[in-house]
Amino acid sequence: MNNHFKNKIIWITGASSGIGEALAYAMSARGAKLILSGRRLPELERVKQDCTIPEQVHLLPLDLSDPHSLENKVTEAIKCFGQIDIMVHNGGITQRSLVVKTEMEVHRRVMEVDYFSYVVLTRALLPYFMARKDGHFVITSSVMGKIGTPMRSAYAAAKHALHGFFDCLRAEVKADNIKVTILTPGYIRTNISLFALTSDAYGLGKPSENIENGLPADRAAKQILKAIKRGSFESYIGKFSGERIALWLTRFAPGVFTRIAPKLIPK
Ligand SMILES: NC(=O)c1ccc[n+]([C@@H]2O[C@H](COP(=O)([O-])OP(=O)(O)OC[C@H]3O[C@@H](n4cnc5c(N)ncnc54)[C@H](OP(=O)(O)O)[C@@H]3O)[C@@H](O)[C@H]2O)c1
């Protein structure tokens, strides 16, 4: 495990908290050189200082909801260490609201942050990976990228879109030695639900029971490192729990899952 990440140059978005923060610690502890992105510079500074090798960490603040600013960020990211080996697309927001009550603004904002920003950054970085004949895209999707349950329409749509885009990309760039790993986490204990958009684009502002009972982020990071090292095309991250069973049912017994789904209201 250790050798795979030593001196690798890894760009992580959404590194100012939760899964991205835990990944930064796990990768720094294994000798990686990191570029950490998110909007909140003070939080990125905190994460940098808590990394095992802070002097091997560059901070690159960015806003995933501002697509026009993102292409230049790729140029800046490559300049940080003169190279990028792995891009971890992880930054994102979630949503909790019924379709019938959800404003279009919410659908558009979730799609912009959770899907279009990933496309913009990938399109800008791809020619560099292709020229090097090397590179690894790691994408934090979600179990909601594979299933549909109440109150998650905007989020599930954006995460499903990631699978379509990155499955196609994987097929296109195999010959260029570029890998694509899509992560489908179940519930992971982070602050994500505090910022979940509700029907009118305001944050939920309270913790979710499911998330509070989820896998701690540091343990999720260890599972993610294994998936990256294996070069898995898709990997479930989380406890062995209802989310994992839901994935299995959707694939092998979709009719059964469709009967259960209406009862799966997030807590
Ligand atoms: N926690 C779970 O149960 C779970 C399950 C499945 C999938 N996921 C996915 O895991 C990823 C990380 O989420 P998390 O659980 O670690 O939540 P989190 O602690 O809330 O972290 C979200 C990260 O995304 C960044 N972010 C949000 N909006 C952004 C924007 N407009 N521009 C730039 N960065 C932005 C945040 O940084 P700033 O606020 O500093 O910008 C933060 O670093 C997300 O893609 C999420 O969908 C989480």
The ligand as an ORCA input file, in Angstrom:
! r2SCAN-3c Opt
* xyz 0 1
  N     -20.956     11.577      3.497
  C     -21.645     10.668      2.825
  O     -22.430      9.895      3.395
  C     -21.443     10.547      1.330
  C     -22.016      9.438      0.696
  C     -21.862      9.305     -0.665
  C     -21.129     10.230     -1.385
  N     -20.595     11.304     -0.758
  C     -19.849     12.265     -1.570
  O     -18.596     12.513     -0.994
  C     -18.117     13.775     -1.429
  C     -17.562     14.523     -0.237
  O     -18.619     14.771      0.673
  P     -18.437     14.688      2.272
  O     -19.393     13.686      2.773
  O     -17.020     14.599      2.646
  O     -19.060     16.114      2.672
  P     -18.442     17.444      3.268
  O     -17.682     17.176      4.516
  O     -19.564     18.429      3.296
  O     -17.383     17.876      2.157
  C     -17.785     18.463      0.944
  C     -16.568     19.104      0.325
  O     -16.957     19.666     -0.944
  C     -16.514     21.005     -1.002
  N     -17.433     21.818     -1.785
  C     -18.785     21.945     -1.653
  N     -19.255     22.872     -2.514
  C     -18.185     23.339     -3.200
  C     -18.005     24.322     -4.208
  N     -19.028     25.028     -4.705
  N     -16.762     24.558     -4.671
  C     -15.699     23.877     -4.186
  N     -15.791     22.931     -3.230
  C     -17.021     22.676     -2.745
  C     -16.470     21.487      0.440
  O     -15.496     22.509      0.554
  P     -15.818     24.062      0.790
  O     -17.079     24.160      1.604
  O     -14.606     24.565      1.478
  O     -15.959     24.628     -0.579
  C     -16.000     20.233      1.167
  O     -14.595     20.165      1.182
  C     -19.298     14.468     -2.113
  O     -19.146     14.375     -3.505
  C     -20.482     13.630     -1.667
  O     -21.536     13.644     -2.596
  C     -20.737     11.480      0.585
*
